Amino acid sequence: MLFECLMVGLGGFVGSVLRYLMGFIKVHESTTFPVNTFFINMLGVLLISFIAYYITNSTSANVDSSTLKYIILFLKVGVCGGFTTFSTFALETGDLLKTGNVEVAFVYVLLSVVVGVSLIFLPDLLIKSV
């Protein structure tokens, strides 16, 4: 359990530092659209989808299952989790759609966006009411 936590933590460190460094990429934003965050999220989706594809399609790889578990924890949970949680959201939604759970995927996306954006206003409401 300790080594698993270490793998997640190290991966999270790498992902968080990468996200921080990506913020230094200069983008001429002519609109208020958050271009850097959008590209970080899309890059995270691309990364986690390649990791998931590799894991599900490379059963004949010369990697034993315990090593593969640590690689998954480092890359998927750690790096992608530190880089962006949107990648996990997209992967889970895609998995729901692939398995025919269209209604659940729709509810998940709708609730995630509506509740997530709504929660942005909660601190203002709570602080102003005190």
N, CA, C and O atoms as a printed pandas DataFrame, in Angstrom:
     atom_number atom_name residue_name chain_id  residue_number  x_coord  y_coord  z_coord
0              1         N          MET        A               1    0.819   -1.198    0.000
1              2        CA          MET        A               1    0.000    0.000    0.000
2              3         C          MET        A               1    0.864    1.263    0.000
3              4         O          MET        A               1    0.528    2.247   -0.659
4              5         N          LEU        A               2    1.965    1.236    0.731
5              6        CA          LEU        A               2    2.842    2.396    0.801
6              7         C          LEU        A               2    3.469    2.686   -0.563
7              8         O          LEU        A               2    3.556    3.841   -0.978
8              9         N          PHE        A               3    3.906    1.629   -1.260
9             10        CA          PHE        A               3    4.526    1.825   -2.570
10            11         C          PHE        A               3    3.510    2.336   -3.590
11            12         O          PHE        A               3    3.852    3.149   -4.449
12            13         N          GLU        A               4    2.263    1.867   -3.501
13            14        CA          GLU        A               4    1.211    2.362   -4.386
14            15         C          GLU        A               4    0.998    3.858   -4.170
15            16         O          GLU        A               4    0.892    4.624   -5.128
16            17         N          CYS        A               5    0.937    4.266   -2.906
17            18        CA          CYS        A               5    0.767    5.693   -2.591
18            19         C          CYS        A               5    1.954    6.505   -3.098
19            20         O          CYS        A               5    1.786    7.624   -3.581
20            21         N          LEU        A               6    3.138    5.943   -2.988
21            22        CA          LEU        A               6    4.333    6.613   -3.488
22            23         C          LEU        A               6    4.255    6.804   -5.000
23            24         O          LEU        A               6    4.605    7.871   -5.504
24            25         N          MET        A               7    3.803    5.787   -5.728
25            26        CA          MET        A               7    3.671    5.893   -7.183
26            27         C          MET        A               7    2.666    6.980   -7.570
27            28         O          MET        A               7    2.918    7.779   -8.473
28            29         N          VAL        A               8    1.526    7.000   -6.878
29            30        CA          VAL        A               8    0.510    8.022   -7.153
30            31         C          VAL        A               8    1.069    9.404   -6.829
31            32         O          VAL        A               8    0.889   10.344   -7.603
32            33         N          GLY        A               9    1.742    9.530   -5.696
33            34        CA          GLY        A               9    2.298   10.817   -5.284
34            35         C          GLY        A               9    3.365   11.328   -6.234
35            36         O          GLY        A               9    3.375   12.509   -6.578
36            37         N          LEU        A              10    4.263   10.448   -6.661
37            38        CA          LEU        A              10    5.300   10.857   -7.613
38            39         C          LEU        A              10    4.692   11.251   -8.953
39            40         O          LEU        A              10    5.087   12.245   -9.562
40            41         N          GLY        A              11    3.726   10.458   -9.401
41            42        CA          GLY        A              11    3.047   10.797  -10.650
42            43         C          GLY        A              11    2.294   12.110  -10.536
43            44         O          GLY        A              11    2.312   12.925  -11.459
44            45         N          GLY        A              12    1.630   12.317   -9.400
45            46        CA          GLY        A              12    0.917   13.572   -9.167
46            47         C          GLY        A              12    1.856   14.758   -9.173
47            48         O          GLY        A              12    1.517   15.824   -9.688
48            49         N          PHE        A              13    3.042   14.576   -8.599
49            50        CA          PHE        A              13    4.054   15.632   -8.616
50            51         C          PHE        A              13    4.431   15.982  -10.052
51            52         O          PHE        A              13    4.470   17.155  -10.424
52            53         N          VAL        A              14    4.708   14.960  -10.850
53            54        CA          VAL        A              14    5.087   15.177  -12.251
54            55         C          VAL        A              14    3.956   15.876  -13.007
55            56         O          VAL        A              14    4.194   16.848  -13.723
56            57         N          GLY        A              15    2.728   15.384  -12.847
57            58        CA          GLY        A              15    1.588   15.978  -13.543
58            59         C          GLY        A              15    1.338   17.416  -13.131
59            60         O          GLY        A              15    1.052   18.266  -13.975
60            61         N          SER        A              16    1.443   17.694  -11.842
61            62        CA          SER        A              16    1.213   19.055  -11.349
62            63         C          SER        A              16    2.279   20.017  -11.852
63            64         O          SER        A              16    1.965   21.141  -12.244
64            65         N          VAL        A              17    3.532   19.586  -11.845
65            66        CA          VAL        A              17    4.615   20.438  -12.343
66            67         C          VAL        A              17    4.451   20.673  -13.843
67            68         O          VAL        A              17    4.663   21.787  -14.321
68            69         N          LEU        A              18    4.078   19.633  -14.586
69            70        CA          LEU        A              18    3.846   19.805  -16.026
70            71         C          LEU        A              18    2.731   20.810  -16.288
71            72         O          LEU        A              18    2.846   21.652  -17.179
72            73         N          ARG        A              19    1.655   20.723  -15.515
73            74        CA          ARG        A              19    0.547   21.670  -15.679
74            75         C          ARG        A              19    1.017   23.085  -15.380
75            76         O          ARG        A              19    0.688   24.016  -16.114
76            77         N          TYR        A              20    1.774   23.252  -14.323
77            78        CA          TYR        A              20    2.302   24.565  -13.959
78            79         C          TYR        A              20    3.173   25.115  -15.089
79            80         O          TYR        A              20    3.032   26.277  -15.468
80            81         N          LEU        A              21    4.063   24.295  -15.622
81            82        CA          LEU        A              21    4.960   24.737  -16.689
82            83         C          LEU        A              21    4.202   25.060  -17.970
83            84         O          LEU        A              21    4.584   25.975  -18.700
84            85         N          MET        A              22    3.140   24.325  -18.249
85            86        CA          MET        A              22    2.341   24.602  -19.451
86            87         C          MET        A              22    1.698   25.979  -19.364
87            88         O          MET        A              22    1.401   26.587  -20.393
88            89         N          GLY        A              23    1.480   26.474  -18.164
89            90        CA          GLY        A              23    0.909   27.801  -17.987
90            91         C          GLY        A              23    1.819   28.904  -18.490
91            92         O          GLY        A              23    1.365   30.027  -18.711
92            93         N          PHE        A              24    3.101   28.604  -18.674
93            94        CA          PHE        A              24    4.042   29.602  -19.170
94            95         C          PHE        A              24    4.051   29.702  -20.690
95            96         O          PHE        A              24    4.679   30.602  -21.248
96            97         N          ILE        A              25    3.367   28.797  -21.357
97            98        CA          ILE        A              25    3.286   28.864  -22.817
98            99         C          ILE        A              25    2.407   30.054  -23.178
99           100         O          ILE        A              25    1.248   30.140  -22.773
100          101         N          LYS        A              26    2.977   30.952  -23.937
101          102        CA          LYS        A              26    2.253   32.173  -24.299
102          103         C          LYS        A              26    1.286   31.892  -25.440
103          104         O          LYS        A              26    1.666   31.392  -26.499
104          105         N          VAL        A              27    0.048   32.225  -25.196
105          106        CA          VAL        A              27   -1.003   32.066  -26.195
106          107         C          VAL        A              27   -1.675   33.414  -26.345
107          108         O          VAL        A              27   -2.063   34.039  -25.359
108          109         N          HIS        A              28   -1.809   33.859  -27.582
109          110        CA          HIS        A              28   -2.511   35.118  -27.823
110          111         C          HIS        A              28   -4.001   34.848  -27.752
111          112         O          HIS        A              28   -4.611   34.351  -28.699
112          113         N          GLU        A              29   -4.564   35.186  -26.614
113          114        CA          GLU        A              29   -5.986   34.949  -26.409
114          115         C          GLU        A              29   -6.755   36.202  -26.801
115          116         O          GLU        A              29   -6.704   37.220  -26.111
116          117         N          SER        A              30   -7.469   36.112  -27.919
117          118        CA          SER        A              30   -8.253   37.255  -28.378
118          119         C          SER        A              30   -9.649   37.252  -27.768
119          120         O          SER        A              30  -10.423   38.192  -27.951
120          121         N          THR        A              31   -9.957   36.193  -27.046
121          122        CA          THR        A              31  -11.260   36.102  -26.393
122          123         C          THR        A              31  -11.039   35.778  -24.922
123          124         O          THR        A              31   -9.905   35.650  -24.462
124          125         N          THR        A              32  -12.118   35.652  -24.211
125          126        CA          THR        A              32  -12.013   35.267  -22.805
126          127         C          THR        A              32  -11.973   33.753  -22.644
127          128         O          THR        A              32  -11.913   33.248  -21.523
128          129         N          PHE        A              33  -12.006   33.029  -23.756
129          130        CA          PHE        A              33  -11.946   31.564  -23.711
130          131         C          PHE        A              33  -10.617   31.134  -23.099
131          132         O          PHE        A              33   -9.564   31.580  -23.553
132          133         N          PRO        A              34  -10.642   30.282  -22.082
133          134        CA          PRO        A              34   -9.404   29.860  -21.406
134          135         C          PRO        A              34   -8.620   28.839  -22.235
135          136         O          PRO        A              34   -8.700   27.634  -21.998
136          137         N          VAL        A              35   -7.871   29.341  -23.200
137          138        CA          VAL        A              35   -7.182   28.496  -24.176
138          139         C          VAL        A              35   -6.197   27.534  -23.505
139          140         O          VAL        A              35   -6.201   26.339  -23.800
140          141         N          ASN        A              36   -5.355   28.048  -22.606
141          142        CA          ASN        A              36   -4.360   27.172  -21.965
142          143         C          ASN        A              36   -5.017   26.022  -21.208
143          144         O          ASN        A              36   -4.607   24.870  -21.345
144          145         N          THR        A              37   -6.032   26.335  -20.414
145          146        CA          THR        A              37   -6.712   25.286  -19.645
146          147         C          THR        A              37   -7.378   24.284  -20.575
147          148         O          THR        A              37   -7.343   23.079  -20.326
148          149         N          PHE        A              38   -7.986   24.786  -21.655
149          150        CA          PHE        A              38   -8.624   23.898  -22.625
150          151         C          PHE        A              38   -7.600   22.930  -23.210
151          152         O          PHE        A              38   -7.853   21.727  -23.281
152          153         N          PHE        A              39   -6.442   23.449  -23.630
153          154        CA          PHE        A              39   -5.426   22.581  -24.219
154          155         C          PHE        A              39   -4.836   21.615  -23.193
155          156         O          PHE        A              39   -4.532   20.471  -23.528
156          157         N          ILE        A              40   -4.672   22.060  -21.955
157          158        CA          ILE        A              40   -4.191   21.166  -20.900
158          159         C          ILE        A              40   -5.182   20.021  -20.709
159          160         O          ILE        A              40   -4.786   18.858  -20.628
160          161         N          ASN        A              41   -6.465   20.353  -20.637
161          162        CA          ASN        A              41   -7.485   19.316  -20.454
162          163         C          ASN        A              41   -7.527   18.354  -21.632
163          164         O          ASN        A              41   -7.638   17.144  -21.436
164          165         N          MET        A              42   -7.438   18.874  -22.852
165          166        CA          MET        A              42   -7.490   18.010  -24.029
166          167         C          MET        A              42   -6.237   17.143  -24.120
167          168         O          MET        A              42   -6.319   15.979  -24.512
168          169         N          LEU        A              43   -5.088   17.693  -23.766
169          170        CA          LEU        A              43   -3.856   16.906  -23.749
170          171         C          LEU        A              43   -3.945   15.805  -22.693
171          172         O          LEU        A              43   -3.478   14.688  -22.913
172          173         N          GLY        A              44   -4.545   16.124  -21.550
173          174        CA          GLY        A              44   -4.761   15.119  -20.508
174          175         C          GLY        A              44   -5.668   14.001  -20.976
175          176         O          GLY        A              44   -5.425   12.831  -20.680
176          177         N          VAL        A              45   -6.720   14.358  -21.712
177          178        CA          VAL        A              45   -7.628   13.350  -22.270
178          179         C          VAL        A              45   -6.875   12.455  -23.249
179          180         O          VAL        A              45   -7.023   11.233  -23.223
180          181         N          LEU        A              46   -6.076   13.062  -24.104
181          182        CA          LEU        A              46   -5.302   12.290  -25.071
182          183         C          LEU        A              46   -4.333   11.343  -24.356
183          184         O          LEU        A              46   -4.205   10.179  -24.733
184          185         N          LEU        A              47   -3.664   11.842  -23.338
185          186        CA          LEU        A              47   -2.712   11.028  -22.593
186          187         C          LEU        A              47   -3.394    9.858  -21.890
187          188         O          LEU        A              47   -2.936    8.720  -21.994
188          189         N          ILE        A              48   -4.476   10.129  -21.182
189          190        CA          ILE        A              48   -5.142    9.047  -20.442
190          191         C          ILE        A              48   -5.788    8.040  -21.398
191          192         O          ILE        A              48   -5.898    6.858  -21.072
192          193         N          SER        A              49   -6.215    8.506  -22.579
193          194        CA          SER        A              49   -6.807    7.564  -23.535
194          195         C          SER        A              49   -5.742    6.639  -24.121
195          196         O          SER        A              49   -6.009    5.459  -24.352
196          197         N          PHE        A              50   -4.532    7.163  -24.365
197          198        CA          PHE        A              50   -3.442    6.305  -24.830
198          199         C          PHE        A              50   -3.038    5.304  -23.751
199          200         O          PHE        A              50   -2.760    4.142  -24.050
200          201         N          ILE        A              51   -3.006    5.755  -22.502
201          202        CA          ILE        A              51   -2.665    4.854  -21.396
202          203         C          ILE        A              51   -3.712    3.747  -21.282
203          204         O          ILE        A              51   -3.366    2.571  -21.174
204          205         N          ALA        A              52   -4.990    4.124  -21.307
205          206        CA          ALA        A              52   -6.075    3.140  -21.201
206          207         C          ALA        A              52   -6.043    2.174  -22.383
207          208         O          ALA        A              52   -6.251    0.974  -22.207
208          209         N          TYR        A              53   -5.786    2.686  -23.582
209          210        CA          TYR        A              53   -5.707    1.836  -24.771
210          211         C          TYR        A              53   -4.561    0.834  -24.622
211          212         O          TYR        A              53   -4.724   -0.356  -24.895
212          213         N          TYR        A              54   -3.417    1.322  -24.192
213          214        CA          TYR        A              54   -2.256    0.447  -24.023
214          215         C          TYR        A              54   -2.548   -0.649  -23.003
215          216         O          TYR        A              54   -2.217   -1.816  -23.217
216          217         N          ILE        A              55   -3.169   -0.262  -21.898
217          218        CA          ILE        A              55   -3.459   -1.230  -20.832
218          219         C          ILE        A              55   -4.412   -2.317  -21.317
219          220         O          ILE        A              55   -4.207   -3.496  -21.030
220          221         N          THR        A              56   -5.448   -1.928  -22.046
221          222        CA          THR        A              56   -6.451   -2.909  -22.469
222          223         C          THR        A              56   -6.028   -3.711  -23.690
223          224         O          THR        A              56   -6.564   -4.795  -23.923
224          225         N          ASN        A              57   -5.081   -3.207  -24.476
225          226        CA          ASN        A              57   -4.725   -3.887  -25.719
226          227         C          ASN        A              57   -3.328   -4.496  -25.733
227          228         O          ASN        A              57   -2.892   -4.997  -26.769
228          229         N          SER        A              58   -2.632   -4.465  -24.633
229          230        CA          SER        A              58   -1.272   -5.019  -24.645
230          231         C          SER        A              58   -1.110   -6.095  -23.583
231          232         O          SER        A              58   -0.202   -6.037  -22.753
232          233         N          THR        A              59   -1.988   -7.062  -23.621
233          234        CA          THR        A              59   -1.909   -8.154  -22.645
234          235         C          THR        A              59   -0.688   -9.029  -22.872
235          236         O          THR        A              59   -0.251   -9.734  -21.963
236          237         N          SER        A              60   -0.135   -8.991  -24.074
237          238        CA          SER        A              60    1.038   -9.821  -24.355
238          239         C          SER        A              60    2.342   -9.068  -24.107
239          240         O          SER        A              60    3.418   -9.568  -24.434
240          241         N          ALA        A              61    2.253   -7.878  -23.535
241          242        CA          ALA        A              61    3.473   -7.109  -23.263
242          243         C          ALA        A              61    4.347   -7.856  -22.261
243          244         O          ALA        A              61    3.863   -8.659  -21.463
244          245         N          ASN        A              62    5.614   -7.578  -22.322
245          246        CA          ASN        A              62    6.560   -8.237  -21.422
246          247         C          ASN        A              62    6.624   -7.537  -20.069
247          248         O          ASN        A              62    7.709   -7.309  -19.534
248          249         N          VAL        A              63    5.473   -7.200  -19.524
249          250        CA          VAL        A              63    5.405   -6.521  -18.232
250          251         C          VAL        A              63    4.534   -7.365  -17.314
251          252         O          VAL        A              63    3.399   -7.696  -17.656
252          253         N          ASP        A              64    5.072   -7.714  -16.144
253          254        CA          ASP        A              64    4.263   -8.512  -15.220
254          255         C          ASP        A              64    3.161   -7.641  -14.616
255          256         O          ASP        A              64    3.236   -6.413  -14.648
256          257         N          SER        A              65    2.149   -8.292  -14.070
257          258        CA          SER        A              65    0.948   -7.585  -13.620
258          259         C          SER        A              65    1.218   -6.617  -12.475
259          260         O          SER        A              65    0.588   -5.561  -12.413
260          261         N          SER        A              66    2.133   -6.942  -11.571
261          262        CA          SER        A              66    2.398   -6.018  -10.464
262          263         C          SER        A              66    3.128   -4.772  -10.955
263          264         O          SER        A              66    2.859   -3.670  -10.477
264          265         N          THR        A              67    4.044   -4.935  -11.903
265          266        CA          THR        A              67    4.725   -3.775  -12.482
266          267         C          THR        A              67    3.734   -2.922  -13.251
267          268         O          THR        A              67    3.772   -1.694  -13.168
268          269         N          LEU        A              68    2.842   -3.569  -14.005
269          270        CA          LEU        A              68    1.825   -2.840  -14.755
270          271         C          LEU        A              68    0.927   -2.042  -13.814
271          272         O          LEU        A              68    0.536   -0.918  -14.129
272          273         N          LYS        A              69    0.603   -2.618  -12.667
273          274        CA          LYS        A              69   -0.223   -1.918  -11.676
274          275         C          LYS        A              69    0.458   -0.625  -11.232
275          276         O          LYS        A              69   -0.199    0.410  -11.113
276          277         N          TYR        A              70    1.762   -0.674  -10.987
277          278        CA          TYR        A              70    2.495    0.517  -10.558
278          279         C          TYR        A              70    2.605    1.545  -11.678
279          280         O          TYR        A              70    2.555    2.750  -11.431
280          281         N          ILE        A              71    2.754    1.068  -12.899
281          282        CA          ILE        A              71    2.796    1.980  -14.045
282          283         C          ILE        A              71    1.455    2.694  -14.191
283          284         O          ILE        A              71    1.410    3.900  -14.431
284          285         N          ILE        A              72    0.368    1.945  -14.045
285          286        CA          ILE        A              72   -0.975    2.529  -14.129
286          287         C          ILE        A              72   -1.170    3.565  -13.029
287          288         O          ILE        A              72   -1.655    4.666  -13.290
288          289         N          LEU        A              73   -0.796    3.219  -11.807
289          290        CA          LEU        A              73   -0.944    4.166  -10.696
290          291         C          LEU        A              73   -0.129    5.431  -10.939
291          292         O          LEU        A              73   -0.604    6.537  -10.682
292          293         N          PHE        A              74    1.097    5.269  -11.434
293          294        CA          PHE        A              74    1.958    6.419  -11.690
294          295         C          PHE        A              74    1.404    7.301  -12.805
295          296         O          PHE        A              74    1.277    8.514  -12.638
296          297         N          LEU        A              75    1.072    6.686  -13.952
297          298        CA          LEU        A              75    0.652    7.461  -15.120
298          299         C          LEU        A              75   -0.807    7.905  -15.064
299          300         O          LEU        A              75   -1.109    9.091  -15.193
300          301         N          LYS        A              76   -1.705    6.947  -14.871
301          302        CA          LYS        A              76   -3.138    7.233  -14.980
302          303         C          LYS        A              76   -3.654    8.017  -13.781
303          304         O          LYS        A              76   -4.280    9.066  -13.941
304          305         N          VAL        A              77   -3.393    7.511  -12.587
305          306        CA          VAL        A              77   -3.895    8.174  -11.377
306          307         C          VAL        A              77   -3.010    9.365  -11.019
307          308         O          VAL        A              77   -3.514   10.449  -10.727
308          309         N          GLY        A              78   -1.691    9.166  -11.042
309          310        CA          GLY        A              78   -0.764   10.208  -10.619
310          311         C          GLY        A              78   -0.577   11.326  -11.620
311          312         O          GLY        A              78   -1.014   12.452  -11.386
312          313         N          VAL        A              79    0.079   11.020  -12.751
313          314        CA          VAL        A              79    0.401   12.065  -13.729
314          315         C          VAL        A              79   -0.865   12.714  -14.272
315          316         O          VAL        A              79   -0.998   13.938  -14.244
316          317         N          CYS        A              80   -1.797   11.900  -14.766
317          318        CA          CYS        A              80   -3.029   12.475  -15.330
318          319         C          CYS        A              80   -3.865   13.166  -14.254
319          320         O          CYS        A              80   -4.480   14.200  -14.514
320          321         N          GLY        A              81   -3.889   12.602  -13.054
321          322        CA          GLY        A              81   -4.633   13.225  -11.963
322          323         C          GLY        A              81   -4.035   14.551  -11.550
323          324         O          GLY        A              81   -4.765   15.493  -11.241
324          325         N          GLY        A              82   -2.709   14.637  -11.542
325          326        CA          GLY        A              82   -2.047   15.895  -11.215
326          327         C          GLY        A              82   -2.131   16.903  -12.340
327          328         O          GLY        A              82   -2.187   18.110  -12.106
328          329         N          PHE        A              83   -2.138   16.401  -13.563
329          330        CA          PHE        A              83   -2.182   17.278  -14.737
330          331         C          PHE        A              83   -3.582   17.834  -14.933
331          332         O          PHE        A              83   -3.752   19.037  -15.132
332          333         N          THR        A              84   -4.579   16.970  -14.880
333          334        CA          THR        A              84   -5.969   17.385  -15.033
334          335         C          THR        A              84   -6.890   16.261  -14.598
335          336         O          THR        A              84   -6.641   15.096  -14.906
336          337         N          THR        A              85   -7.943   16.600  -13.890
337          338        CA          THR        A              85   -8.935   15.573  -13.570
338          339         C          THR        A              85   -9.963   15.459  -14.686
339          340         O          THR        A              85  -10.772   14.532  -14.696
340          341         N          PHE        A              86   -9.934   16.393  -15.620
341          342        CA          PHE        A              86  -10.851   16.324  -16.752
342          343         C          PHE        A              86  -10.598   15.063  -17.564
343          344         O          PHE        A              86  -11.524   14.492  -18.141
344          345         N          SER        A              87   -9.345   14.633  -17.606
345          346        CA          SER        A              87   -9.023   13.428  -18.369
346          347         C          SER        A              87   -9.749   12.215  -17.801
347          348         O          SER        A              87  -10.238   11.377  -18.560
348          349         N          THR        A              88   -9.826   12.112  -16.497
349          350        CA          THR        A              88  -10.548   11.002  -15.871
350          351         C          THR        A              88  -12.039   11.112  -16.145
351          352         O          THR        A              88  -12.695   10.114  -16.445
352          353         N          PHE        A              89  -12.567   12.307  -16.045
353          354        CA          PHE        A              89  -13.984   12.562  -16.343
354          355         C          PHE        A              89  -14.307   12.120  -17.775
355          356         O          PHE        A              89  -15.308   11.443  -18.009
356          357         N          ALA        A              90  -13.458   12.505  -18.723
357          358        CA          ALA        A              90  -13.683   12.136  -20.122
358          359         C          ALA        A              90  -13.570   10.628  -20.323
359          360         O          ALA        A              90  -14.370   10.040  -21.050
360          361         N          LEU        A              91  -12.584    9.998  -19.684
361          362        CA          LEU        A              91  -12.406    8.554  -19.817
362          363         C          LEU        A              91  -13.609    7.806  -19.259
363          364         O          LEU        A              91  -14.108    6.874  -19.891
364          365         N          GLU        A              92  -14.078    8.204  -18.085
365          366        CA          GLU        A              92  -15.230    7.532  -17.479
366          367         C          GLU        A              92  -16.484    7.721  -18.325
367          368         O          GLU        A              92  -17.274    6.790  -18.484
368          369         N          THR        A              93  -16.668    8.920  -18.866
369          370        CA          THR        A              93  -17.821    9.176  -19.736
370          371         C          THR        A              93  -17.730    8.328  -20.999
371          372         O          THR        A              93  -18.721    7.740  -21.430
372          373         N          GLY        A              94  -16.541    8.265  -21.590
373          374        CA          GLY        A              94  -16.341    7.434  -22.771
374          375         C          GLY        A              94  -16.594    5.966  -22.491
375          376         O          GLY        A              94  -17.199    5.270  -23.306
376          377         N          ASP        A              95  -16.134    5.490  -21.341
377          378        CA          ASP        A              95  -16.381    4.090  -20.960
378          379         C          ASP        A              95  -17.875    3.815  -20.810
379          380         O          ASP        A              95  -18.362    2.767  -21.234
380          381         N          LEU        A              96  -18.604    4.758  -20.206
381          382        CA          LEU        A              96  -20.060    4.602  -20.078
382          383         C          LEU        A              96  -20.714    4.516  -21.457
383          384         O          LEU        A              96  -21.592    3.683  -21.679
384          385         N          LEU        A              97  -20.287    5.375  -22.377
385          386        CA          LEU        A              97  -20.856    5.366  -23.732
386          387         C          LEU        A              97  -20.500    4.078  -24.473
387          388         O          LEU        A              97  -21.348    3.498  -25.151
388          389         N          LYS        A              98  -19.249    3.628  -24.347
389          390        CA          LYS        A              98  -18.810    2.401  -25.023
390          391         C          LYS        A              98  -19.579    1.175  -24.552
391          392         O          LYS        A              98  -19.805    0.243  -25.324
392          393         N          THR        A              99  -19.978    1.176  -23.286
393          394        CA          THR        A              99  -20.697    0.021  -22.737
394          395         C          THR        A              99  -22.210    0.169  -22.856
395          396         O          THR        A              99  -22.958   -0.628  -22.290
396          397         N          GLY        A             100  -22.666    1.189  -23.593
397          398        CA          GLY        A             100  -24.092    1.358  -23.847
398          399         C          GLY        A             100  -24.864    2.074  -22.758
399          400         O          GLY        A             100  -26.093    2.113  -22.804
400          401         N          ASN        A             101  -24.186    2.632  -21.796
401          402        CA          ASN        A             101  -24.846    3.361  -20.712
402          403         C          ASN        A             101  -25.004    4.837  -21.073
403          404         O          ASN        A             101  -24.497    5.719  -20.381
404          405         N          VAL        A             102  -25.717    5.083  -22.167
405          406        CA          VAL        A             102  -25.862    6.440  -22.694
406          407         C          VAL        A             102  -26.571    7.349  -21.697
407          408         O          VAL        A             102  -26.164    8.493  -21.494
408          409         N          GLU        A             103  -27.629    6.840  -21.078
409          410        CA          GLU        A             103  -28.385    7.666  -20.126
410          411         C          GLU        A             103  -27.524    8.046  -18.929
411          412         O          GLU        A             103  -27.540    9.195  -18.486
412          413         N          VAL        A             104  -26.773    7.081  -18.406
413          414        CA          VAL        A             104  -25.908    7.353  -17.258
414          415         C          VAL        A             104  -24.824    8.356  -17.650
415          416         O          VAL        A             104  -24.501    9.259  -16.878
416          417         N          ALA        A             105  -24.262    8.195  -18.853
417          418        CA          ALA        A             105  -23.241    9.126  -19.332
418          419         C          ALA        A             105  -23.807   10.538  -19.438
419          420         O          ALA        A             105  -23.159   11.505  -19.039
420          421         N          PHE        A             106  -25.009   10.649  -19.973
421          422        CA          PHE        A             106  -25.654   11.957  -20.119
422          423         C          PHE        A             106  -25.868   12.607  -18.755
423          424         O          PHE        A             106  -25.565   13.786  -18.567
424          425         N          VAL        A             107  -26.392   11.836  -17.810
425          426        CA          VAL        A             107  -26.640   12.365  -16.458
426          427         C          VAL        A             107  -25.317   12.755  -15.796
427          428         O          VAL        A             107  -25.232   13.794  -15.142
428          429         N          TYR        A             108  -24.300   11.934  -15.963
429          430        CA          TYR        A             108  -22.985   12.207  -15.378
430          431         C          TYR        A             108  -22.411   13.517  -15.918
431          432         O          TYR        A             108  -21.938   14.356  -15.151
432          433         N          VAL        A             109  -22.456   13.686  -17.236
433          434        CA          VAL        A             109  -21.943   14.914  -17.851
434          435         C          VAL        A             109  -22.756   16.115  -17.393
435          436         O          VAL        A             109  -22.196   17.131  -16.982
436          437         N          LEU        A             110  -24.066   15.996  -17.464
437          438        CA          LEU        A             110  -24.938   17.109  -17.085
438          439         C          LEU        A             110  -24.729   17.499  -15.621
439          440         O          LEU        A             110  -24.545   18.675  -15.306
440          441         N          LEU        A             111  -24.759   16.514  -14.736
441          442        CA          LEU        A             111  -24.571   16.807  -13.311
442          443         C          LEU        A             111  -23.181   17.371  -13.026
443          444         O          LEU        A             111  -23.037   18.307  -12.240
444          445         N          SER        A             112  -22.166   16.805  -13.659
445          446        CA          SER        A             112  -20.801   17.277  -13.422
446          447         C          SER        A             112  -20.643   18.737  -13.806
447          448         O          SER        A             112  -20.042   19.520  -13.070
448          449         N          VAL        A             113  -21.180   19.099  -14.953
449          450        CA          VAL        A             113  -21.049   20.482  -15.415
450          451         C          VAL        A             113  -21.923   21.416  -14.588
451          452         O          VAL        A             113  -21.443   22.434  -14.090
452          453         N          VAL        A             114  -23.196   21.081  -14.436
453          454        CA          VAL        A             114  -24.124   21.973  -13.730
454          455         C          VAL        A             114  -23.739   22.112  -12.256
455          456         O          VAL        A             114  -23.644   23.225  -11.738
456          457         N          VAL        A             115  -23.520   20.986  -11.586
457          458        CA          VAL        A             115  -23.171   21.047  -10.160
458          459         C          VAL        A             115  -21.787   21.667   -9.980
459          460         O          VAL        A             115  -21.584   22.497   -9.094
460          461         N          GLY        A             116  -20.837   21.264  -10.822
461          462        CA          GLY        A             116  -19.482   21.807  -10.714
462          463         C          GLY        A             116  -19.439   23.313  -10.874
463          464         O          GLY        A             116  -18.805   24.007  -10.079
464          465         N          VAL        A             117  -20.104   23.819  -11.888
465          466        CA          VAL        A             117  -20.129   25.270  -12.105
466          467         C          VAL        A             117  -20.932   25.952  -11.004
467          468         O          VAL        A             117  -20.560   27.037  -10.557
468          469         N          SER        A             118  -22.014   25.343  -10.564
469          470        CA          SER        A             118  -22.825   25.930   -9.488
470          471         C          SER        A             118  -22.031   26.054   -8.191
471          472         O          SER        A             118  -22.182   27.033   -7.460
472          473         N          LEU        A             119  -21.192   25.070   -7.906
473          474        CA          LEU        A             119  -20.405   25.103   -6.672
474          475         C          LEU        A             119  -19.411   26.260   -6.639
475          476         O          LEU        A             119  -18.942   26.652   -5.570
476          477         N          ILE        A             120  -19.093   26.798   -7.802
477          478        CA          ILE        A             120  -18.206   27.959   -7.861
478          479         C          ILE        A             120  -18.802   29.122   -7.080
479          480         O          ILE        A             120  -18.071   29.922   -6.495
480          481         N          PHE        A             121  -20.120   29.216   -7.069
481          482        CA          PHE        A             121  -20.801   30.332   -6.418
482          483         C          PHE        A             121  -21.052   30.095   -4.929
483          484         O          PHE        A             121  -21.393   31.034   -4.211
484          485         N          LEU        A             122  -20.890   28.868   -4.456
485          486        CA          LEU        A             122  -21.189   28.539   -3.064
486          487         C          LEU        A             122  -20.355   29.326   -2.049
487          488         O          LEU        A             122  -20.919   29.831   -1.079
488          489         N          PRO        A             123  -19.038   29.453   -2.231
489          490        CA          PRO        A             123  -18.272   30.239   -1.250
490          491         C          PRO        A             123  -18.764   31.684   -1.124
491          492         O          PRO        A             123  -18.850   32.218   -0.019
492          493         N          ASP        A             124  -19.086   32.311   -2.254
493          494        CA          ASP        A             124  -19.608   33.685   -2.205
494          495         C          ASP        A             124  -20.893   33.749   -1.398
495          496         O          ASP        A             124  -21.070   34.642   -0.570
496          497         N          LEU        A             125  -21.792   32.797   -1.641
497          498        CA          LEU        A             125  -23.067   32.783   -0.921
498          499         C          LEU        A             125  -22.866   32.546    0.571
499          500         O          LEU        A             125  -23.501   33.196    1.400
500          501         N          LEU        A             126  -21.980   31.614    0.907
501          502        CA          LEU        A             126  -21.743   31.300    2.312
502          503         C          LEU        A             126  -21.056   32.448    3.044
503          504         O          LEU        A             126  -21.419   32.781    4.172
504          505         N          ILE        A             127  -20.074   33.043    2.404
505          506        CA          ILE        A             127  -19.328   34.127    3.046
506          507         C          ILE        A             127  -20.191   35.370    3.202
507          508         O          ILE        A             127  -20.125   36.044    4.230
508          509         N          LYS        A             128  -20.995   35.680    2.200
509          510        CA          LYS        A             128  -21.865   36.860    2.276
510          511         C          LYS        A             128  -22.966   36.688    3.310
511          512         O          LYS        A             128  -23.459   37.674    3.857
512          513         N          SER        A             129  -23.359   35.447    3.586
513          514        CA          SER        A             129  -24.440   35.225    4.545
514          515         C          SER        A             129  -23.947   35.253    5.991
515          516         O          SER        A             129  -24.752   35.311    6.921
516          517         N          VAL        A             130  -22.648   35.213    6.181
517          518        CA          VAL        A             130  -22.098   35.207    7.551
518          519         C          VAL        A             130  -21.944   36.614    8.070
519          520         O          VAL        A             130  -21.498   36.810    9.200
